[in-house]
Amino acid sequence: MTRTPAPCLPTGSAPGLPTLRWVEECLGKGAEVRVVRPLAGGTAHTNHALLVESGSGSEHRLVLRRWTSRDPARRGYNDADFCPEREIAALALLAGCEIPTPALVAADPAGAYCDVPALLITRLPGHPPRPSPDDLPEYLIQAAAALLAVHALNGASTMPPYVPHNRLDVRRPPKHALRPALWERAFEAAARPAPEAPARFIHRDYHADNTLWSYGKLTGVVDWSDASSGPVAVDIACMRRGLALRYGVSVADRFLSSFDQVSGGHVHDPYWDVRCLLDLLPEDDDCTMDEAKVPLFEDYLAKLLSDC
């Protein structure tokens, strides 16, 4: 009998009683969910921190990760590019990683027991980073060094290949663009053949809010639902994009210098930065972007194109 896929949930929806009962069953007889707390961030998943007490009285700090649609028209949870099985495969490879990453406790990839497809994973200590200017150099070094451990993992060929989110089928600047010609140049630069690079295991969505920190030390990297086989430059470009928009272009450049330092030498092609920035543009008739951020995007884009 074919099961009808479970519907996607609005982001932030609390897990229902059947889902919590599934969690308890996964932890064994007598287990009880004591605390359910929503975790901030994310539009692709609904995440809740759980405290579960086992039948023997031991406590388990977990995260219930449920699939919500990133874009119902293009990237629903049952899309081949965005499914629990992808993260399950990534977490299996990450079991041998030197940096802390979540471990899989249980999975319901079809939503057979939960309200939607879900994963139950271990909860890492720490919080997203908010470094002070004085802390930035050490923060950038640690964030760069973490990538070395990720990219060194074997088994990249078992992961789906990297594919840009924006396929360039529609080349339209954001609605509030101040310099439309700049975006046209960006589309032209991104349309050229990608630089050749070996395929490695990559996070694919590596940015500050997917890292955890405690007392100035990196305590983990999370959100592996986009993990892929692709160029290491994709991870570098994604982190640089977030840093440029949060701290300015100079900090994005300092991250690149940090990666060059910890890796022993890395030649980075700005093609990947342009590609990564264009990934933020939806391919539809209303290509909107946060109007207040448009000048920041365009300043960063102008710098990138000057380096191409």
N, C-alpha and C positions, 0 to 999 in steps of 0.2 A: 504494500500500500504506500503510495507516495504522500509524503507529508507536505502540507501547504506551508510555505515559509512564514515565520512569525513576522508581524508588522514591526516596522521601525518605531522606536520611541522618541518622544520629544526629549531633547537633551536636558539632563538634570532630573528626569523622572525617578522617583524612589523605587527600589525593587519591591515587587509584590510578595505576598506570603508564600506562594509556591516556589519562587526563586530562593527565598531565604531557607525554606525547607530543604531545597536541593543543596545549598551550601552546608547545612547541618549534616545531611546524609553523607556528603563528601568527607566530612571530618570524623565520621564514625558514630556509633551508637552513643546516645547521651549528649552529643554536642549541642550547643545552644548559641545562637547569635546574640551577643550582649549589646553591641553598639553598631549603629549604621550611621555613617557620616559622609555627606557628599564631598567630593574633592573638586576644587576649582579648576577651571581651564578645560579646553578641549571642546570641539564641535562634532567630532567624528565618533566619539564614544561618551557614554555616561559612566563615570567612575565613582565608586563609593568605598571608603575605608571601612573595614569590618573588624570588630573584635569578637572572636569566636572562642568560647570555652569548651574544651573537649570533655568527654565523659569522665576522664581522670582528673579534671580540674586544671589542666594546662591551658595557657592562653595562646591564641594564634592571631597575629596581626596580618590581615590579608587585604587585598583589593579585589572587588568585584567589578569586572570590566565588561560592559555591555555595548553592543554595536548599535549605533544610530547612524542615519544616513548623512554623509558628508554633503551630497548634492543629489536629491532624489532623481534628477534627470540623467545623471551621469555616473554617480559613484555610490550607489546604495550598498548596504551591508552584504547583499548576495552577489555583488559584482565580483568577477574573478580577480580584480585588482585590489579589492578591499574586503577581506574575509578573515574570519578567525583562524582558519587553517594556515594562513600566511604567518600570523604572529606565533602560532604554535610551533611552526617549523623554525622560526627565528629563535625562539626561546630555547629550543633544543640545541641549536648551535651555540648559543650564548652560555650554556652550562659550562663550557670550557674557557670562558673569557676571564681575563685577569681583573677586569673592573666589575663592581657589583651591578648585577642586573636582576630583574625579577625572575623567580622560578615558577614554573607552572605547577599548580596544585590539582586543578581539575578543569575540564572543558565541556561545554555544551555547544558545539559549533553550529548545530542545526536549530537550536532553540527548542529542543524536545522537552526539556524540563523547566527551563526559565521562560520569561515572557518574550525574550529575544535571544539570539546567539550571545554567548557569554563565556568569559574565561575567569577563573579564580586563580589569582597569583599572589605571591608573597609581597608584603609591603616593605619597602626599603625605608630606612630612616632618612631624615633630611627634609629640605624645603627648596623650592626654586630659588635661584641666586638673585641677590640684589647687591652686588659688590659696590663698595665705595670707590671713589677714584683711586685711593691709595692701594686698594685691594686688587684692582684690575690686572696688573701684571701677573700676579700669581694665579688669579682666576683664569686668565687666557692660557697660561702654560698648562694648567691642569686640564682644561677643556680640550686643548690640542692633543695632549698626551693620551687622553682617554681614547681618541680616535685610532691611535696606533694599535691598541689592543683589539679594537673592533675589526679593523681592516686586516689584521693578521690571522683571523679565524679561518680555518679550513671549512670547505663545504659551500662556498659561495655559489657554485653552479647549481645547487639544489634550490636556490631562491629564484623568484621571478626576476627577469631582467629589468633594469632601470628603464622607465619610460617617462618622459616629461608629462606633467599634468596638463599643460597647455600644448596642444598638438600643432598650434599655429594654423589651424583650419580657418580661423577668423582672426584677422589682424586688425584689431581696433584698440586705440588708446583708451585709458580709463575716462569715464564721463567728465571728471573734473580736471583733466590734464591741462597744465599751464603751457606745456611745450610739446604739442602733438608731434612735431617733426622729430623730436628726440625719441619718441616711442617708435616711430616708423624706422628710424635707424636701428633701434634695438631689435625689431622684428627681422630686419634684413640680416643683422649680425647672427641672430639665433637660427636663421634658416640655412646657414652654411653648414657643411658637413661637420659633425662633432670631431674634436681632436681625438686621435687614437689614444687609448689608455687601457691597461689591463683591467679586467673585471675582478672586483673584490667584494667581500661582504660589507654592505654599507647600511647605515641607519636609515638614510633617505629623508629624514625629517629632523635633523640634528640642529636644535636651537636651545637657547638657554633654559626655556621652561620645560624641556624634556631632560634636564639634568637636576640632580638633587645635591644639596650641600649642607654641611653642618660644621660650624666653627671654622669656616674657611677651607674645608676639605671636601672634595667631591665624594659623595657617598653612593652615587648610582646614576645610571642612565635608563630612562623608561620610554614607553610608547614605541613599540617595535612593529606596529601594524603595517608600516610601509617598507620594512626591511627588504633589500633588493640585492641583486648582483650588478655592480656597476662601478664607474670610476670613483676613486676616493675624493676627487675634486667636487663631487656632488655634495658630500657632507661638509666640506670646507666652505663651499659657496652658500649653503643653507645657513650655517652659523654666521658667516660674514654678513649676510642679508639682515638677520635679526640684530646683530651688533650695530650695523650702520644705522638702522632705524631707531635704535634705543639710545645709542651713545654717540653716533656720528661716524663718518667715513674713516677718520683716523684710527678709531678703535678696531674697525673691521680690518684695516691694513695691519694693525698690530697683531691681530689673531693670525693672519697669514704669516707674519714673521715668526710668531711663536711656533706654528706648525712646522715651518721650515727649520727652526732651531731643534725641536724635539725629534724630527724625522731624519735629521742629518742632511737635509737638502730636498726641496720640493719645488718643481717648476709648475706654477699654477697659471692656467690659461683663463683670462677673464671671460671667455666664451661661457664658462659654466656659471659665472656670477650673473651674466645677462639672462641666461636660460632660467636660472633659479628665480630671478626677480619676475620674469614674465609668467612663471607658474602661479603667481598671485592673481593674475587676471583671468576671470571666468570667460569662457568662450560662448557668449550669448549676446542677445541684442542690447542688454543693459549692463555694460561693462563698468560697474561701479567700484569705487575704492574709497576708503575713508578720506574725505576731502582734506582734512587737516594734515594728513600724512603725505599727500601728493607732492608737496615741495621737497620733503625728505627723500621720497622715492626718486624724484627727478634729479636731485643733486647727486645721489649715489649713482644713478644710471649714467649721468653725464661723465662722472669720473671713470666708470667702467668702460664706456665707449671711447674715451680718450686713450685708454690703455690697449684697446683692441688693435 
